[in-house]
Amino acid sequence: MAIKHGSKVDKSYSSASMTDLMFLLLLFLLIATTLINPNALKLMHPKSANPLKDKAITTVSIQQAGSGYNYYVELEKVSGIDGVEQALRVRLDGKEDPTVSLHCDKTVAVDEVVKVMNIAKDRNYKLILATQP
């Protein structure tokens, strides 16, 4: 804002109102982001450069086979997602801090992966999604 003093123009600028506006926007965004509840599962993604802190007690593998999928708990083939849940319950119930490592091909649909993730979440198992180094 320019103020005229006689023949000279004052070129000073006050940024106080802009600072107040930015503070209010920041405050609004902080409050708004805490209200967002994402519908997601927390996963521990292993990094190939660092070793994992948690050792998996058991592994689950999913492979595409024709029009369906084959499920394995360790090396034992199980019948469908219900077989996975039952085999995990037998292996992990009563264990302290149970951890499952999930291995699957790139061709496996995300729906099938999420089914195993939901089993781990419902039973309070830690889940490690295994990736290639």
N, CA, C and O atoms as a GROMACS GRO file, in nm:
protein
  532
    1MET      N    1   0.086  -0.115   0.000
    1MET     CA    2   0.000   0.000   0.000
    1MET      C    3   0.091   0.122   0.000
    1MET      O    4   0.184   0.132   0.080
    2ALA      N    5   0.065   0.210  -0.086
    2ALA     CA    6   0.148   0.329  -0.098
    2ALA      C    7   0.077   0.447  -0.032
    2ALA      O    8  -0.040   0.474  -0.058
    3ILE      N    9   0.151   0.518   0.054
    3ILE     CA   10   0.097   0.636   0.122
    3ILE      C   11   0.178   0.756   0.073
    3ILE      O   12   0.301   0.753   0.069
    4LYS      N   13   0.108   0.861   0.037
    4LYS     CA   14   0.175   0.980  -0.014
    4LYS      C   15   0.206   1.074   0.100
    4LYS      O   16   0.116   1.112   0.175
    5HIS      N   17   0.330   1.113   0.114
    5HIS     CA   18   0.375   1.214   0.210
    5HIS      C   19   0.433   1.330   0.130
    5HIS      O   20   0.549   1.328   0.089
    6GLY      N   21   0.355   1.426   0.110
    6GLY     CA   22   0.402   1.539   0.030
    6GLY      C   23   0.426   1.494  -0.112
    6GLY      O   24   0.334   1.450  -0.180
    7SER      N   25   0.549   1.503  -0.157
    7SER     CA   26   0.581   1.463  -0.293
    7SER      C   27   0.646   1.324  -0.298
    7SER      O   28   0.674   1.275  -0.407
    8LYS      N   29   0.670   1.260  -0.180
    8LYS     CA   30   0.735   1.129  -0.179
    8LYS      C   31   0.630   1.020  -0.156
    8LYS      O   32   0.531   1.041  -0.085
    9VAL      N   33   0.652   0.903  -0.215
    9VAL     CA   34   0.562   0.789  -0.201
    9VAL      C   35   0.630   0.687  -0.111
    9VAL      O   36   0.745   0.650  -0.134
   10ASP      N   37   0.558   0.640  -0.006
   10ASP     CA   38   0.611   0.539   0.086
   10ASP      C   39   0.584   0.401   0.026
   10ASP      O   40   0.468   0.366   0.004
   11LYS      N   41   0.689   0.323  -0.002
   11LYS     CA   42   0.675   0.194  -0.068
   11LYS      C   43   0.681   0.077   0.029
   11LYS      O   44   0.709  -0.035  -0.014
   12SER      N   45   0.656   0.096   0.155
   12SER     CA   46   0.660  -0.014   0.252
   12SER      C   47   0.535  -0.102   0.236
   12SER      O   48   0.429  -0.057   0.193
   13TYR      N   49   0.553  -0.227   0.271
   13TYR     CA   50   0.445  -0.326   0.255
   13TYR      C   51   0.430  -0.401   0.387
   13TYR      O   52   0.529  -0.442   0.447
   14SER      N   53   0.306  -0.418   0.431
   14SER     CA   54   0.280  -0.492   0.554
   14SER      C   55   0.226  -0.630   0.518
   14SER      O   56   0.123  -0.642   0.452
   15SER      N   57   0.296  -0.734   0.562
   15SER     CA   58   0.255  -0.871   0.530
   15SER      C   59   0.185  -0.938   0.648
   15SER      O   60   0.170  -1.060   0.648
   16ALA      N   61   0.142  -0.862   0.745
   16ALA     CA   62   0.078  -0.919   0.864
   16ALA      C   63  -0.053  -0.990   0.828
   16ALA      O   64  -0.081  -1.098   0.881
   17SER      N   65  -0.132  -0.931   0.742
   17SER     CA   66  -0.260  -0.994   0.707
   17SER      C   67  -0.237  -1.122   0.628
   17SER      O   68  -0.312  -1.219   0.646
   18MET      N   69  -0.137  -1.126   0.542
   18MET     CA   70  -0.106  -1.247   0.466
   18MET      C   71  -0.055  -1.357   0.559
   18MET      O   72  -0.089  -1.474   0.539
   19THR      N   73   0.023  -1.324   0.658
   19THR     CA   74   0.072  -1.422   0.755
   19THR      C   75  -0.043  -1.480   0.835
   19THR      O   76  -0.047  -1.600   0.860
   20ASP      N   77  -0.136  -1.397   0.876
   20ASP     CA   78  -0.254  -1.445   0.948
   20ASP      C   79  -0.336  -1.540   0.863
   20ASP      O   80  -0.383  -1.643   0.912
   21LEU      N   81  -0.352  -1.507   0.737
   21LEU     CA   82  -0.429  -1.592   0.646
   21LEU      C   83  -0.361  -1.728   0.628
   21LEU      O   84  -0.428  -1.831   0.632
   22MET      N   85  -0.230  -1.730   0.610
   22MET     CA   86  -0.156  -1.856   0.593
   22MET      C   87  -0.164  -1.940   0.720
   22MET      O   88  -0.177  -2.062   0.713
   23PHE      N   89  -0.155  -1.878   0.835
   23PHE     CA   90  -0.166  -1.950   0.961
   23PHE      C   91  -0.304  -2.015   0.975
   23PHE      O   92  -0.313  -2.131   1.016
   24LEU      N   93  -0.408  -1.943   0.941
   24LEU     CA   94  -0.544  -1.999   0.949
   24LEU      C   95  -0.563  -2.114   0.852
   24LEU      O   96  -0.626  -2.214   0.886
   25LEU      N   97  -0.509  -2.102   0.731
   25LEU     CA   98  -0.518  -2.212   0.635
   25LEU      C   99  -0.442  -2.335   0.684
   25LEU      O  100  -0.491  -2.447   0.670
   26LEU      N  101  -0.325  -2.315   0.739
   26LEU     CA  102  -0.247  -2.425   0.793
   26LEU      C  103  -0.320  -2.494   0.906
   26LEU      O  104  -0.325  -2.616   0.913
   27LEU      N  105  -0.378  -2.415   0.995
   27LEU     CA  106  -0.454  -2.469   1.107
   27LEU      C  107  -0.575  -2.549   1.058
   27LEU      O  108  -0.603  -2.657   1.110
   28PHE      N  109  -0.645  -2.496   0.959
   28PHE     CA  110  -0.761  -2.566   0.902
   28PHE      C  111  -0.718  -2.700   0.840
   28PHE      O  112  -0.784  -2.801   0.862
   29LEU      N  113  -0.609  -2.701   0.764
   29LEU     CA  114  -0.564  -2.824   0.700
   29LEU      C  115  -0.518  -2.928   0.803
   29LEU      O  116  -0.542  -3.047   0.785
   30LEU      N  117  -0.453  -2.885   0.909
   30LEU     CA  118  -0.411  -2.978   1.014
   30LEU      C  119  -0.532  -3.044   1.080
   30LEU      O  120  -0.531  -3.164   1.106
   31ILE      N  121  -0.633  -2.966   1.108
   31ILE     CA  122  -0.754  -3.021   1.171
   31ILE      C  123  -0.827  -3.112   1.073
   31ILE      O  124  -0.875  -3.218   1.112
   32ALA      N  125  -0.837  -3.072   0.947
   32ALA     CA  126  -0.908  -3.151   0.847
   32ALA      C  127  -0.839  -3.286   0.823
   32ALA      O  128  -0.908  -3.387   0.805
   33THR      N  129  -0.707  -3.290   0.822
   33THR     CA  130  -0.637  -3.416   0.795
   33THR      C  131  -0.648  -3.515   0.911
   33THR      O  132  -0.638  -3.636   0.889
   34THR      N  133  -0.668  -3.467   1.032
   34THR     CA  134  -0.686  -3.560   1.143
   34THR      C  135  -0.823  -3.626   1.140
   34THR      O  136  -0.842  -3.731   1.201
   35LEU      N  137  -0.918  -3.566   1.071
   35LEU     CA  138  -1.052  -3.623   1.062
   35LEU      C  139  -1.064  -3.730   0.955
   35LEU      O  140  -1.160  -3.807   0.954
   36ILE      N  141  -0.967  -3.736   0.866
   36ILE     CA  142  -0.969  -3.835   0.759
   36ILE      C  143  -0.928  -3.970   0.818
   36ILE      O  144  -0.823  -3.982   0.880
   37ASN      N  145  -1.011  -4.070   0.798
   37ASN     CA  146  -0.983  -4.204   0.848
   37ASN      C  147  -0.965  -4.297   0.729
   37ASN      O  148  -1.063  -4.349   0.677
   38PRO      N  149  -0.842  -4.320   0.684
   38PRO     CA  150  -0.822  -4.405   0.567
   38PRO      C  151  -0.856  -4.550   0.600
   38PRO      O  152  -0.825  -4.600   0.708
   39ASN      N  153  -0.919  -4.615   0.505
   39ASN     CA  154  -0.955  -4.755   0.520
   39ASN      C  155  -0.841  -4.838   0.462
   39ASN      O  156  -0.851  -4.888   0.350
   40ALA      N  157  -0.733  -4.852   0.538
   40ALA     CA  158  -0.614  -4.921   0.489
   40ALA      C  159  -0.556  -5.006   0.600
   40ALA      O  160  -0.583  -4.986   0.719
   41LEU      N  161  -0.475  -5.102   0.558
   41LEU     CA  162  -0.404  -5.188   0.652
   41LEU      C  163  -0.262  -5.139   0.667
   41LEU      O  164  -0.199  -5.099   0.569
   42LYS      N  165  -0.211  -5.142   0.790
   42LYS     CA  166  -0.072  -5.104   0.811
   42LYS      C  167   0.015  -5.226   0.784
   42LYS      O  168  -0.002  -5.331   0.845
   43LEU      N  169   0.109  -5.211   0.692
   43LEU     CA  170   0.198  -5.320   0.654
   43LEU      C  171   0.342  -5.281   0.681
   43LEU      O  172   0.378  -5.164   0.678
   44MET      N  173   0.422  -5.382   0.707
   44MET     CA  174   0.566  -5.362   0.718
   44MET      C  175   0.626  -5.410   0.587
   44MET      O  176   0.628  -5.530   0.559
   45HIS      N  177   0.676  -5.318   0.508
   45HIS     CA  178   0.737  -5.354   0.382
   45HIS      C  179   0.886  -5.376   0.403
   45HIS      O  180   0.956  -5.284   0.445
   46PRO      N  181   0.935  -5.495   0.375
   46PRO     CA  182   1.078  -5.520   0.395
   46PRO      C  183   1.161  -5.444   0.293
   46PRO      O  184   1.123  -5.431   0.177
   47LYS      N  185   1.274  -5.394   0.336
   47LYS     CA  186   1.368  -5.328   0.247
   47LYS      C  187   1.482  -5.424   0.221
   47LYS      O  188   1.533  -5.488   0.312
   48SER      N  189   1.520  -5.432   0.098
   48SER     CA  190   1.623  -5.529   0.063
   48SER      C  191   1.760  -5.492   0.118
   48SER      O  192   1.846  -5.579   0.132
   49ALA      N  193   1.783  -5.364   0.149
   49ALA     CA  194   1.913  -5.322   0.198
   49ALA      C  195   1.932  -5.351   0.347
   49ALA      O  196   2.045  -5.369   0.392
   50ASN      N  197   1.823  -5.355   0.423
   50ASN     CA  198   1.832  -5.376   0.568
   50ASN      C  199   1.763  -5.505   0.608
   50ASN      O  200   1.659  -5.539   0.552
   51PRO      N  201   1.818  -5.577   0.704
   51PRO     CA  202   1.749  -5.698   0.751
   51PRO      C  203   1.625  -5.662   0.832
   51PRO      O  204   1.618  -5.555   0.892
   52LEU      N  205   1.528  -5.753   0.832
   52LEU     CA  206   1.405  -5.732   0.907
   52LEU      C  207   1.428  -5.751   1.056
   52LEU      O  208   1.510  -5.834   1.097
   53LYS      N  209   1.356  -5.676   1.136
   53LYS     CA  210   1.363  -5.693   1.281
   53LYS      C  211   1.282  -5.814   1.324
   53LYS      O  212   1.322  -5.889   1.413
   54ASP      N  213   1.167  -5.834   1.258
   54ASP     CA  214   1.079  -5.945   1.293
   54ASP      C  215   1.104  -6.062   1.200
   54ASP      O  216   1.108  -6.047   1.078
   55LYS      N  217   1.121  -6.177   1.259
   55LYS     CA  218   1.134  -6.299   1.180
   55LYS      C  219   0.995  -6.360   1.168
   55LYS      O  220   0.923  -6.374   1.266
   56ALA      N  221   0.959  -6.397   1.047
   56ALA     CA  222   0.828  -6.456   1.025
   56ALA      C  223   0.823  -6.596   1.086
   56ALA      O  224   0.916  -6.676   1.070
   57ILE      N  225   0.715  -6.624   1.156
   57ILE     CA  226   0.696  -6.757   1.213
   57ILE      C  227   0.651  -6.853   1.104
   57ILE      O  228   0.691  -6.970   1.102
   58THR      N  229   0.568  -6.804   1.012
   58THR     CA  230   0.519  -6.887   0.903
   58THR      C  231   0.502  -6.802   0.778
   58THR      O  232   0.503  -6.679   0.784
   59THR      N  233   0.487  -6.869   0.664
   59THR     CA  234   0.470  -6.798   0.537
   59THR      C  235   0.342  -6.843   0.469
   59THR      O  236   0.298  -6.958   0.482
   60VAL      N  237   0.283  -6.751   0.395
   60VAL     CA  238   0.167  -6.780   0.310
   60VAL      C  239   0.205  -6.742   0.169
   60VAL      O  240   0.257  -6.633   0.146
   61SER      N  241   0.180  -6.833   0.074
   61SER     CA  242   0.211  -6.807  -0.067
   61SER      C  243   0.084  -6.821  -0.149
   61SER      O  244   0.002  -6.910  -0.125
   62ILE      N  245   0.069  -6.733  -0.246
   62ILE     CA  246  -0.046  -6.738  -0.338
   62ILE      C  247   0.010  -6.744  -0.479
   62ILE      O  248   0.092  -6.660  -0.518
   63GLN      N  249  -0.034  -6.845  -0.557
   63GLN     CA  250   0.009  -6.859  -0.695
   63GLN      C  251  -0.114  -6.874  -0.784
   63GLN      O  252  -0.211  -6.939  -0.746
   64GLN      N  253  -0.107  -6.813  -0.900
   64GLN     CA  254  -0.217  -6.828  -0.995
   64GLN      C  255  -0.207  -6.963  -1.061
   64GLN      O  256  -0.100  -7.005  -1.104
   65ALA      N  257  -0.321  -7.031  -1.070
   65ALA     CA  258  -0.326  -7.163  -1.133
   65ALA      C  259  -0.448  -7.168  -1.224
   65ALA      O  260  -0.559  -7.194  -1.178
   66GLY      N  261  -0.426  -7.144  -1.351
   66GLY     CA  262  -0.539  -7.145  -1.445
   66GLY      C  263  -0.636  -7.033  -1.415
   66GLY      O  264  -0.600  -6.915  -1.420
   67SER      N  265  -0.760  -7.070  -1.384
   67SER     CA  266  -0.862  -6.969  -1.356
   67SER      C  267  -0.873  -6.937  -1.207
   67SER      O  268  -0.947  -6.846  -1.169
   68GLY      N  269  -0.801  -7.010  -1.123
   68GLY     CA  270  -0.808  -6.986  -0.979
   68GLY      C  271  -0.671  -6.962  -0.919
   68GLY      O  272  -0.576  -6.924  -0.988
   69TYR      N  273  -0.663  -6.986  -0.789
   69TYR     CA  274  -0.538  -6.963  -0.716
   69TYR      C  275  -0.507  -7.081  -0.628
   69TYR      O  276  -0.597  -7.146  -0.575
   70ASN      N  277  -0.378  -7.108  -0.611
   70ASN     CA  278  -0.331  -7.208  -0.516
   70ASN      C  279  -0.276  -7.135  -0.394
   70ASN      O  280  -0.201  -7.039  -0.407
   71TYR      N  281  -0.315  -7.182  -0.276
   71TYR     CA  282  -0.270  -7.123  -0.150
   71TYR      C  283  -0.182  -7.223  -0.079
   71TYR      O  284  -0.212  -7.342  -0.072
   72TYR      N  285  -0.070  -7.173  -0.025
   72TYR     CA  286   0.022  -7.257   0.049
   72TYR      C  287   0.052  -7.190   0.182
   72TYR      O  288   0.077  -7.069   0.188
   73VAL      N  289   0.050  -7.268   0.289
   73VAL     CA  290   0.099  -7.221   0.418
   73VAL      C  291   0.225  -7.301   0.442
   73VAL      O  292   0.221  -7.423   0.461
   74GLU      N  293   0.337  -7.231   0.441
   74GLU     CA  294   0.471  -7.290   0.432
   74GLU      C  295   0.474  -7.372   0.303
   74GLU      O  296   0.454  -7.315   0.196
   75LEU      N  297   0.496  -7.501   0.308
   75LEU     CA  298   0.498  -7.581   0.185
   75LEU      C  299   0.372  -7.664   0.169
   75LEU      O  300   0.360  -7.740   0.073
   76GLU      N  301   0.279  -7.651   0.260
   76GLU     CA  302   0.155  -7.730   0.258
   76GLU      C  303   0.047  -7.657   0.179
   76GLU      O  304   0.012  -7.543   0.209
   77LYS      N  305  -0.005  -7.726   0.076
   77LYS     CA  306  -0.113  -7.669  -0.004
   77LYS      C  307  -0.243  -7.678   0.075
   77LYS      O  308  -0.277  -7.784   0.128
   78VAL      N  309  -0.314  -7.567   0.084
   78VAL     CA  310  -0.441  -7.564   0.158
   78VAL      C  311  -0.553  -7.530   0.062
   78VAL      O  312  -0.530  -7.479  -0.048
   79SER      N  313  -0.675  -7.560   0.104
   79SER     CA  314  -0.790  -7.541   0.016
   79SER      C  315  -0.853  -7.404   0.038
   79SER      O  316  -0.933  -7.385   0.130
   80GLY      N  317  -0.818  -7.311  -0.045
   80GLY     CA  318  -0.881  -7.180  -0.044
   80GLY      C  319  -0.841  -7.093   0.074
   80GLY      O  320  -0.754  -7.128   0.154
   81ILE      N  321  -0.908  -6.980   0.082
   81ILE     CA  322  -0.879  -6.882   0.185
   81ILE      C  323  -0.918  -6.933   0.324
   81ILE      O  324  -0.854  -6.897   0.423
   82ASP      N  325  -1.023  -7.016   0.331
   82ASP     CA  326  -1.061  -7.074   0.460
   82ASP      C  327  -0.954  -7.169   0.511
   82ASP      O  328  -0.929  -7.176   0.631
   83GLY      N  329  -0.890  -7.242   0.420
   83GLY     CA  330  -0.780  -7.330   0.459
   83GLY      C  331  -0.660  -7.252   0.510
   83GLY      O  332  -0.590  -7.297   0.601
   84VAL      N  333  -0.636  -7.135   0.451
   84VAL     CA  334  -0.527  -7.048   0.497
   84VAL      C  335  -0.554  -7.003   0.640
   84VAL      O  336  -0.466  -7.010   0.726
   85GLU      N  337  -0.677  -6.957   0.665
   85GLU     CA  338  -0.712  -6.909   0.799
   85GLU      C  339  -0.700  -7.020   0.903
   85GLU      O  340  -0.649  -6.999   1.012
   86GLN      N  341  -0.747  -7.139   0.868
   86GLN     CA  342  -0.742  -7.252   0.961
   86GLN      C  343  -0.597  -7.294   0.988
   86GLN      O  344  -0.560  -7.321   1.102
   87ALA      N  345  -0.515  -7.300   0.883
   87ALA     CA  346  -0.375  -7.340   0.901
   87ALA      C  347  -0.298  -7.236   0.983
   87ALA      O  348  -0.215  -7.273   1.066
   88LEU      N  349  -0.325  -7.108   0.962
   88LEU     CA  350  -0.259  -7.004   1.040
   88LEU      C  351  -0.301  -7.010   1.187
   88LEU      O  352  -0.219  -6.991   1.277
   89ARG      N  353  -0.428  -7.038   1.210
   89ARG     CA  354  -0.477  -7.048   1.348
   89ARG      C  355  -0.406  -7.162   1.421
   89ARG      O  356  -0.367  -7.146   1.537
   90VAL      N  357  -0.389  -7.276   1.353
   90VAL     CA  358  -0.322  -7.391   1.415
   90VAL      C  359  -0.176  -7.358   1.446
   90VAL      O  360  -0.125  -7.392   1.552
   91ARG      N  361  -0.107  -7.290   1.352
   91ARG     CA  362   0.036  -7.262   1.369
   91ARG      C  363   0.064  -7.146   1.465
   91ARG      O  364   0.166  -7.146   1.534
   92LEU      N  365  -0.025  -7.046   1.470
   92LEU     CA  366   0.010  -6.923   1.539
   92LEU      C  367  -0.063  -6.898   1.671
   92LEU      O  368  -0.018  -6.815   1.750
   93ASP      N  369  -0.173  -6.966   1.697
   93ASP     CA  370  -0.244  -6.941   1.823
   93ASP      C  371  -0.156  -6.980   1.941
   93ASP      O  372  -0.098  -7.088   1.945
   94GLY      N  373  -0.148  -6.890   2.036
   94GLY     CA  374  -0.067  -6.914   2.154
   94GLY      C  375   0.077  -6.867   2.139
   94GLY      O  376   0.152  -6.866   2.237
   95LYS      N  377   0.117  -6.828   2.019
   95LYS     CA  378   0.253  -6.777   1.998
   95LYS      C  379   0.260  -6.631   2.039
   95LYS      O  380   0.164  -6.555   2.023
   96GLU      N  381   0.374  -6.592   2.092
   96GLU     CA  382   0.394  -6.453   2.129
   96GLU      C  383   0.439  -6.374   2.006
   96GLU      O  384   0.534  -6.414   1.939
   97ASP      N  385   0.371  -6.264   1.976
   97ASP     CA  386   0.402  -6.176   1.864
   97ASP      C  387   0.405  -6.253   1.731
   97ASP      O  388   0.508  -6.256   1.664
   98PRO      N  389   0.292  -6.316   1.691
   98PRO     CA  390   0.290  -6.395   1.568
   98PRO      C  391   0.309  -6.308   1.443
   98PRO      O  392   0.248  -6.202   1.430
   99THR      N  393   0.395  -6.355   1.353
   99THR     CA  394   0.426  -6.281   1.231
   99THR      C  395   0.412  -6.372   1.110
   99THR      O  396   0.460  -6.486   1.111
  100VAL      N  397   0.347  -6.321   1.007
  100VAL     CA  398   0.323  -6.396   0.884
  100VAL      C  399   0.392  -6.322   0.769
  100VAL      O  400   0.381  -6.200   0.758
  101SER      N  401   0.461  -6.397   0.685
  101SER     CA  402   0.521  -6.340   0.564
  101SER      C  403   0.436  -6.382   0.446
  101SER      O  404   0.412  -6.501   0.425
  102LEU      N  405   0.389  -6.284   0.368
  102LEU     CA  406   0.301  -6.310   0.254
  102LEU      C  407   0.380  -6.297   0.124
  102LEU      O  408   0.436  -6.192   0.095
  103HIS      N  409   0.382  -6.405   0.046
  103HIS     CA  410   0.451  -6.409  -0.083
  103HIS      C  411   0.347  -6.432  -0.192
  103HIS      O  412   0.264  -6.522  -0.180
  104CYS      N  413   0.351  -6.350  -0.296
  104CYS     CA  414   0.258  -6.373  -0.407
  104CYS      C  415   0.318  -6.323  -0.538
  104CYS      O  416   0.403  -6.234  -0.541
  105ASP      N  417   0.270  -6.385  -0.647
  105ASP     CA  418   0.314  -6.346  -0.780
  105ASP      C  419   0.256  -6.210  -0.817
  105ASP      O  420   0.159  -6.164  -0.756
  106LYS      N  421   0.315  -6.147  -0.917
  106LYS     CA  422   0.262  -6.020  -0.967
  106LYS      C  423   0.126  -6.039  -1.034
  106LYS      O  424   0.048  -5.945  -1.044
  107THR      N  425   0.099  -6.161  -1.078
  107THR     CA  426  -0.026  -6.187  -1.150
  107THR      C  427  -0.145  -6.209  -1.057
  107THR      O  428  -0.259  -6.217  -1.104
  108VAL      N  429  -0.121  -6.219  -0.928
  108VAL     CA  430  -0.229  -6.242  -0.832
  108VAL      C  431  -0.309  -6.114  -0.813
  108VAL      O  432  -0.253  -6.006  -0.796
  109ALA      N  433  -0.442  -6.128  -0.817
  109ALA     CA  434  -0.530  -6.011  -0.801
  109ALA      C  435  -0.516  -5.955  -0.660
  109ALA      O  436  -0.493  -6.028  -0.564
  110VAL      N  437  -0.531  -5.825  -0.649
  110VAL     CA  438  -0.519  -5.757  -0.521
  110VAL      C  439  -0.624  -5.808  -0.423
  110VAL      O  440  -0.599  -5.813  -0.302
  111ASP      N  441  -0.742  -5.845  -0.472
  111ASP     CA  442  -0.848  -5.897  -0.385
  111ASP      C  443  -0.801  -6.018  -0.304
  111ASP      O  444  -0.833  -6.030  -0.186
  112GLU      N  445  -0.725  -6.105  -0.368
  112GLU     CA  446  -0.677  -6.226  -0.300
  112GLU      C  447  -0.575  -6.190  -0.193
  112GLU      O  448  -0.573  -6.249  -0.085
  113VAL      N  449  -0.490  -6.093  -0.222
  113VAL     CA  450  -0.389  -6.048  -0.126
  113VAL      C  451  -0.458  -5.984  -0.005
  113VAL      O  452  -0.420  -6.008   0.110
  114VAL      N  453  -0.560  -5.902  -0.032
  114VAL     CA  454  -0.632  -5.834   0.075
  114VAL      C  455  -0.706  -5.933   0.164
  114VAL      O  456  -0.720  -5.908   0.284
  115LYS      N  457  -0.753  -6.043   0.110
  115LYS     CA  458  -0.818  -6.146   0.192
  115LYS      C  459  -0.722  -6.199   0.298
  115LYS      O  460  -0.760  -6.215   0.414
  116VAL      N  461  -0.598  -6.226   0.259
  116VAL     CA  462  -0.499  -6.274   0.356
  116VAL      C  463  -0.464  -6.164   0.455
  116VAL      O  464  -0.445  -6.190   0.573
  117MET      N  465  -0.455  -6.041   0.406
  117MET     CA  466  -0.428  -5.928   0.496
  117MET      C  467  -0.538  -5.912   0.601
  117MET      O  468  -0.509  -5.883   0.717
  118ASN      N  469  -0.661  -5.930   0.560
  118ASN     CA  470  -0.773  -5.919   0.654
  118ASN      C  471  -0.770  -6.030   0.759
  118ASN      O  472  -0.804  -6.006   0.875
  119ILE      N  473  -0.729  -6.150   0.720
  119ILE     CA  474  -0.715  -6.258   0.817
  119ILE      C  475  -0.612  -6.219   0.922
  119ILE      O  476  -0.636  -6.235   1.042
  120ALA      N  477  -0.497  -6.167   0.878
  120ALA     CA  478  -0.392  -6.126   0.970
  120ALA      C  479  -0.440  -6.012   1.060
  120ALA      O  480  -0.411  -6.011   1.180
  121LYS      N  481  -0.513  -5.919   1.004
  121LYS     CA  482  -0.563  -5.805   1.083
  121LYS      C  483  -0.666  -5.851   1.186
  121LYS      O  484  -0.662  -5.809   1.302
  122ASP      N  485  -0.758  -5.938   1.145
  122ASP     CA  486  -0.862  -5.986   1.236
  122ASP      C  487  -0.806  -6.069   1.350
  122ASP      O  488  -0.861  -6.068   1.460
  123ARG      N  489  -0.697  -6.142   1.326
  123ARG     CA  490  -0.638  -6.230   1.426
  123ARG      C  491  -0.521  -6.164   1.501
  123ARG      O  492  -0.456  -6.227   1.584
  124ASN      N  493  -0.494  -6.036   1.469
  124ASN     CA  494  -0.385  -5.959   1.532
  124ASN      C  495  -0.247  -6.020   1.506
  124ASN      O  496  -0.163  -6.024   1.595
  125TYR      N  497  -0.226  -6.066   1.383
  125TYR     CA  498  -0.095  -6.113   1.341
  125TYR      C  499  -0.022  -5.996   1.275
  125TYR      O  500  -0.085  -5.912   1.211
  126LYS      N  501   0.109  -5.992   1.290
  126LYS     CA  502   0.188  -5.897   1.212
  126LYS      C  503   0.202  -5.956   1.073
  126LYS      O  504   0.213  -6.077   1.057
  127LEU      N  505   0.202  -5.869   0.972
  127LEU     CA  506   0.211  -5.916   0.834
  127LEU      C  507   0.328  -5.848   0.765
  127LEU      O  508   0.343  -5.726   0.770
  128ILE      N  509   0.411  -5.930   0.700
  128ILE     CA  510   0.520  -5.879   0.619
  128ILE      C  511   0.487  -5.914   0.475
  128ILE      O  512   0.470  -6.032   0.442
  129LEU      N  513   0.478  -5.814   0.389
  129LEU     CA  514   0.454  -5.837   0.248
  129LEU      C  515   0.590  -5.851   0.180
  129LEU      O  516   0.664  -5.754   0.166
  130ALA      N  517   0.623  -5.972   0.139
  130ALA     CA  518   0.754  -5.999   0.083
  130ALA      C  519   0.764  -5.944  -0.058
  130ALA      O  520   0.673  -5.963  -0.140
  131THR      N  521   0.874  -5.877  -0.086
  131THR     CA  522   0.899  -5.823  -0.220
  131THR      C  523   1.034  -5.869  -0.269
  131THR      O  524   1.113  -5.925  -0.193
  132GLN      N  525   1.060  -5.846  -0.395
  132GLN     CA  526   1.190  -5.883  -0.450
  132GLN      C  527   1.293  -5.777  -0.411
  132GLN      O  528   1.261  -5.659  -0.405
  133PRO      N  529   1.416  -5.818  -0.385
  133PRO     CA  530   1.520  -5.720  -0.349
  133PRO      C  531   1.555  -5.630  -0.467
  133PRO      O  532   1.640  -5.542  -0.454
   0.00000   0.00000   0.00000
